[in-house]
Each structure stands twice: as structure tokens, then as C-alpha cells.
Amino acid sequence: MARKRVLITGGAGFIGSHLADELLARGYRVRALDSLIPQVHGDARSRPGYLAADVELIRGDVRDRRAVERALKRVDAVFHLAAGVGAGRSIQDIAHCSSVNDFGTAVLLEAVVRKPVEKLVVASSTSVYGEGLYRTPEGRIVEAEERPLSQLQAGRWEPCGPEGEPLEPIPTPETKSPSLGSISALVKHHQERLCLMVGRAHAIPTVALRFSNVYGPRQALGNPDGGMLATFASRLLAGNAPIIFEDGLQQRDLVNVHDVVRACRLTLESAVAGGRVFNVGSGSSMTVRAAAAQMAEALGRRELRPQITGQYREGDVRHSVADTTLAAKALGYEARVSFTEGLLELAEWLARQRDRHELAGIGARLEARG
Ligand SMILES: NC(=O)c1ccc[n+]([C@@H]2O[C@H](COP(=O)([O-])OP(=O)(O)OC[C@H]3O[C@@H](n4cnc5c(N)ncnc54)[C@H](O)[C@@H]3O)[C@@H](O)[C@H]2O)c1
């Protein structure tokens, strides 16, 4: 039987390149459509050394109809990962972010409709929940509102219930209604709805995977919109303390990239995933402060204690923890990589990057972009 060919848009990026490894190891052919943006690939915009040699790389923009049509030739399934990434960037560069995410997705969908595939999987984000679910002291489950500006200005970080009561964060399932408090959440939600809608109308099994905070080797360093751990690592390697907003006790769900790409592959191979949305997280959470301290420890820079600024960022949620029960039941997904193991692998990779050119000037670049 002929090996199936899978197209990954954004396939030269962090998650895309790991997904390529996962699929190649399972016998798929892999093609990547990637424009190699400088924020991720540096000014040279050359094929990244970490991208498996067996990946057929088409350099092109997902907004370019001809490039997309070329990329779709003889393809059986598509993972749509190309995106103008990051909450920070999307605030500063609204037109670009919405162009890549909205228009790029529309171009891809029109091409897929003309040339249907067996499965289309779009990368979404748990950021679409805004503040997730919380439990009141009486045990009631409530959806917390976005924290008012006046509350943040007063440095009161925890979301409160309708009567001002304290709330305890709990894992958020897919059934929670979206609360789109940042531009990146807004465009991600639009992107996933558009894919699911068009997939349904044209009987193309389409799935949206909502990733929580993904970390692991190959995540772009020095990109202010990169992952949280990559940003901490960039500062630590440049001899600076990680900078933390609010009081550092906000919780995040840090999921390892190897778990994420396994979830992607399980989705591809599932007969029941079509038309559905799944959270892909680690199933647990940790405070940002603890994550920064462990990153410093892993890099041998324990003395660079996190700098807690007490400042806030517009659009940040207080706590974010994904409920992965649905993915466990429907896809057989569970996170397998512990944070300790994942951090060790990341620290080893970072150590190998230490002497390489891409680390030069990272601190300065991050400072320059605020
Ligand atoms: N990393 C995370 O924590 C996280 C969390 C939630 C969702 N996601 C989503 O997962 C997907 C992959 O994220 P990632 O962390 O691997 O990002 P990444 O920046 O490492 O990879 C994205 C890739 O897309 C390419 N790209 C950007 N614009 C393009 C365009 N117009 N045409 C073609 N290629 C383009 C880039 O060159 C890059 O290689 C994105 O859709 C992102 O929104 C990521």
C-alpha cells in the first residue's frame, strides 16, 4: 500500500518539525509548507537544521494560492499549524496576525475544498477559554469573568465570583464557552470555527486541537512571542533573571511537545475525531514562578532568581489548566512526559545551542522589543 502523504503548514516550526518526526517514524511521507519567517528562523530564513532530511519543504506563504495548491498535490491529510504566533505580537501587529491566521486559513480551505483530504487538523489554543472554570467555596462551578482593569491596577490578581467570593481554578473542558480576551485568542477561535464549518459543509473530517502552553527543544529563542520557558531560557542564558508578571503565582498547563505531536498523530489516525474539538494539555498545572525557578535550576543558573514585577499584561489570564478527559476517551491521549524529564531534555538542547550563533544578541533583541 502506498504511504500516505501529510502536509504540515508551518511544518518547519517548533511543533511542526516534531510532528514531522513523529509521522515519519510511523511511515508517513511528510511535506511542509513554510515561509520561514525571520522571528522564528532568523534573518537568513534558511531550512532549519533540525528539520528531518526526509521532509519535503516547500517554501511558501499559506496566503499564496499557488503555493498552497502546489503543496496540496497528492496529499491525504493536512495539519494547519502556520500562524502569526503569540499574544504579544498579535497586539502590536494586528493586521499581520489576522492576515496570516484568517486569510491564510481561508486560502487553505478554498484549496482543500477543491481537492478534499481525508483529514484536516487545525492547531488552536486553550487561550480561547479566557479565564477558565473555577469552583466557589460552596463547590459551585462558575466561569470567571475577565478581570477588570481597576482590579489589575490595584494588584489584586485572583478572579472573584459574582459576590466577590474567592475562587479556585479547576481544569477547563471543551464545553466551556469561549471568552476571547486577546487578539490571538480571537483569531485562533475564528480559525478553528472556519475550519470546522467548511469541513462539515464539504464532508471533510476536520478537527481542532486546542494546545495549552507547549514547550520543548526547537522552540524559537529570542522571539518575544515564543513560549514561556523559551523566553525564560533566553534571559537566563544571557545572564539575566526571568521576568515575571503579576505575582508569579498564576498557573499554567505546560505540555511537552512530544505529547502534543502524539496527540496530533492519534487525531490523524482516529475514526471518531472528525468535526470535534479536543484540549491537548499536560493534565496538571504549575505556577509561573515555579516554572521559572526550575528552568534556572536546570540551566545551572539558580542564582538568577525570577524578577517579580507586579505588572500585568492586557489579555493575560490568571490561571489556565486544560481538562484532557475528552482526548483521553476519544483519542486514547494522555500526557506521558513529566515536567522534570521534559525540562532535562530542553536544558540539554539549550546547552548545545549555547555556543551557536543564534544565541548571540538574543537578550538585546528581547529588550529592544520590550
Ligand atoms: N507553542 C505553543 O505553545 C502553542 C500553543 C497553542 C497553539 N499553538 C499553535 O500551534 C501552531 C504551531 O505553533 P509553534 O509553536 O510551532 O509556532 P512556530 O512559530 O514555531 O511555527 C510556526 C511556523 O509557521 C511558519 N509561518 C508563519 N507564517 C507563515 C505563513 N504566512 N505561511 C507559511 N508559514 C508560515 C513559521 O515560519 C514557522 O515555521 C500555531 O498555529 C500556534 O498558534 C502553539
The ligand as an SDF file (V2000), in Angstrom:
LIG
                    3D

 44 48  0  0  0  0  0  0  0  0999 V2000
    3.6550   26.7950   21.0060 N   0  0  0  0  0  0  0  0  0  0  0  0
    2.5710   26.8870   21.7480 C   0  0  0  0  0  0  0  0  0  0  0  0
    2.6510   26.9550   22.9930 O   0  0  0  0  0  0  0  0  0  0  0  0
    1.2010   26.8750   21.1140 C   0  0  0  0  0  0  0  0  0  0  0  0
    0.0780   26.9010   21.9370 C   0  0  0  0  0  0  0  0  0  0  0  0
   -1.1820   26.9190   21.3570 C   0  0  0  0  0  0  0  0  0  0  0  0
   -1.3250   26.8720   19.9830 C   0  0  0  0  0  0  0  0  0  0  0  0
   -0.2090   26.8570   19.2070 N   0  0  0  0  0  0  0  0  0  0  0  0
   -0.3810   26.8300   17.7470 C   0  0  0  0  0  0  0  0  0  0  0  0
    0.3820   25.7790   17.1860 O   0  0  0  0  0  0  0  0  0  0  0  0
    0.8460   26.1620   15.8820 C   0  0  0  0  0  0  0  0  0  0  0  0
    2.3410   25.9690   15.7820 C   0  0  0  0  0  0  0  0  0  0  0  0
    2.9820   26.7480   16.7720 O   0  0  0  0  0  0  0  0  0  0  0  0
    4.5570   26.7040   17.0070 P   0  0  0  0  0  0  0  0  0  0  0  0
    4.7760   26.9470   18.4510 O   0  0  0  0  0  0  0  0  0  0  0  0
    5.1530   25.5160   16.3590 O   0  0  0  0  0  0  0  0  0  0  0  0
    4.9900   28.0290   16.2400 O   0  0  0  0  0  0  0  0  0  0  0  0
    6.3240   28.3110   15.3670 P   0  0  0  0  0  0  0  0  0  0  0  0
    6.3800   29.8070   15.2530 O   0  0  0  0  0  0  0  0  0  0  0  0
    7.4980   27.6130   15.9160 O   0  0  0  0  0  0  0  0  0  0  0  0
    5.9700   27.6850   13.9550 O   0  0  0  0  0  0  0  0  0  0  0  0
    5.1020   28.3110   13.0550 C   0  0  0  0  0  0  0  0  0  0  0  0
    5.6920   28.1330   11.6710 C   0  0  0  0  0  0  0  0  0  0  0  0
    4.7920   28.7650   10.7490 O   0  0  0  0  0  0  0  0  0  0  0  0
    5.5650   29.4370    9.7740 C   0  0  0  0  0  0  0  0  0  0  0  0
    4.7590   30.5180    9.2260 N   0  0  0  0  0  0  0  0  0  0  0  0
    4.4060   31.6820    9.8030 C   0  0  0  0  0  0  0  0  0  0  0  0
    3.6470   32.4190    8.9800 N   0  0  0  0  0  0  0  0  0  0  0  0
    3.5180   31.6880    7.8390 C   0  0  0  0  0  0  0  0  0  0  0  0
    2.8540   31.9090    6.6100 C   0  0  0  0  0  0  0  0  0  0  0  0
    2.1850   33.0470    6.3900 N   0  0  0  0  0  0  0  0  0  0  0  0
    2.9160   30.9460    5.6690 N   0  0  0  0  0  0  0  0  0  0  0  0
    3.5960   29.7930    5.8760 C   0  0  0  0  0  0  0  0  0  0  0  0
    4.2710   29.5380    7.0110 N   0  0  0  0  0  0  0  0  0  0  0  0
    4.2140   30.4700    7.9930 C   0  0  0  0  0  0  0  0  0  0  0  0
    6.7880   29.9410   10.5090 C   0  0  0  0  0  0  0  0  0  0  0  0
    7.8900   30.1860    9.6430 O   0  0  0  0  0  0  0  0  0  0  0  0
    7.0620   28.8060   11.4910 C   0  0  0  0  0  0  0  0  0  0  0  0
    7.9910   27.8880   10.9630 O   0  0  0  0  0  0  0  0  0  0  0  0
    0.3820   27.6000   15.6810 C   0  0  0  0  0  0  0  0  0  0  0  0
   -0.8180   27.5890   14.9570 O   0  0  0  0  0  0  0  0  0  0  0  0
    0.1430   28.0930   17.0880 C   0  0  0  0  0  0  0  0  0  0  0  0
   -0.8170   29.1310   17.1470 O   0  0  0  0  0  0  0  0  0  0  0  0
    1.0570   26.8500   19.7190 C   0  0  0  0  0  0  0  0  0  0  0  0
  1  2  1  0
  2  3  2  0
  2  4  1  0
  4  5  1  0
  4 44  2  0
  5  6  2  0
  6  7  1  0
  7  8  2  0
  8  9  1  0
  8 44  1  0
  9 10  1  0
  9 42  1  0
 10 11  1  0
 11 12  1  0
 11 40  1  0
 12 13  1  0
 13 14  1  0
 14 15  2  0
 14 16  1  0
 14 17  1  0
 17 18  1  0
 18 19  2  0
 18 20  1  0
 18 21  1  0
 21 22  1  0
 22 23  1  0
 23 24  1  0
 23 38  1  0
 24 25  1  0
 25 26  1  0
 25 36  1  0
 26 27  1  0
 26 35  1  0
 27 28  2  0
 28 29  1  0
 29 30  1  0
 29 35  2  0
 30 31  1  0
 30 32  2  0
 32 33  1  0
 33 34  2  0
 34 35  1  0
 36 37  1  0
 36 38  1  0
 38 39  1  0
 40 41  1  0
 40 42  1  0
 42 43  1  0
M  CHG  2   8   1  16  -1
M  END
$$$$
